[in-house]
């Protein structure tokens, strides 16, 4: 294919760097200006509500209100795209993975050519790279709309990757000149491939998920470090004016050199030939040693046998509570959401889950994410040996969770009451908190030996609680909402409420 006859590739790398810098700096200025506009909007709205604002101020406030109402509609659509559990979100995740792989493959193919060269606008690689970056630009826009803090989003790693790769693709089409330069940074996106694979449920096995994350992180670092060394070596003072391709080490030679260097083999057949390359190798080795050190625990875990969950809890490190009864991924998720809340005063207590069956894959992944605050043991609270393994005698409390969707609520309550009897027979002084479904089963608990409300034993009847709140809400509108807000843990963030929605926020101090 023919190239642009007026093309002068030498020195064009400066234009590509400027094309990435200008949108980044311009966006920062726009975000700060937008925050100023929102502050003015809130001030004018409060002024118009007090009735002391002029007609001009009220008109400006109405214009702002319409603008922000459109913004909310666009944000709702973007949130649907960015959430991986929706159909649109899964499709977007698949497309992100696909176009990332295509962009990296195109970069690997182009590394066989010079860093700066003239290209035809009809070249297949140029068109494919442009299509990939159009999708990345669209994804960047969606994620920017969804982001709560636009300033933090603008400077996060994913955004910086887009700034380094998207504008140069459009500049290539305009100039008819390409510069490989910062395109290697797209390989950093492979770091999140393991999470993307888990989000689209391509792999469900806990071990395979860990293996995929480890491999993706290794490949990401290897390709990124190789691209950085390839760029610095070929852009050094002694190679920048070289006419051959490549002037220094090729990209593949850079990958080979870094692999044998970081693996401490060091054959000596390849080595840095200039000062710039020597400096960047020192930096890569320092980072590489830390990266490889973080891989070792994952590799050791993969080589170990599956956990039997038949061990014994060590209560010497921290206090613990025992959770038994209806243990599923959903109940554990809901429990851990409040248990691990940052505003929870006691951050040293461990949750010990006791269940007769081994945990499913999803629950294993959840336990792995919160391994420092929860443990899972296979066993039954009806057996004294299992209660001894989880150190029931030293536990702060035992929680018995009910299946609120059970088709036989009386049978569910009876099973949980039997668990309470077994726990009390093992250790009479341990505090027990139990969920039951029907209120008439409470009287059976009062006949349990050693049941003592003074020591903190509690029973929570779900139906009684729901019907009681419903009755109080009829007499006092908003009562159920107030109680729900009191018992659910949440963090108040100043400025997170939009006064344009005409909501009154009451802070109870």
Buried (B, 14 or more C-beta within 10 A) or exposed (E): EEBBEEBEBEEBBEBBBEBBEEBBEEBBEEBEEEEEEBEEBBEBBEBBEEEEBEEEBBEBBEEBBEEBEEEEEEBEEBBBBBBBEEEEBBEBBBEBBEBBBBBBEBBBEBBEBBBBBBBBBEBEBBEBBBBBBBBBBEBBEBBBBBBEEBBEBBEEEBBBBBBBBBBBBBBBBEBBBBBBBBBBBBBBBBBBBBBBBBBBEBBEEBBBBBBBBBBBBBBBBBBBBBBBBBBBBBBBEEBBEEEEEBBBBBBBBBBBBBBBBBEEEEEEEBEBBBEBBEEBBEEBBEBBEEBBEEBEEBEEBEEEEEBEBEEEBEBEEEEBBBBBBBBBBEBBEEBBEEBBEEEEEEEEBBBBBBBEEBBEBBBBBBBEEBEEBBBBBBBBBBBBEBBBBBBBEEBBBBBBBBBBEBEEBEEBBBBBBBBBBBBBBBBEEBBBBBBBBBBEBBEBBEEBEBBBEEEEBEBBBBBBEEEBBEEBBEEEEEBBEBBEEEEEEEEEEEEEEEEBEEEEEEEEE
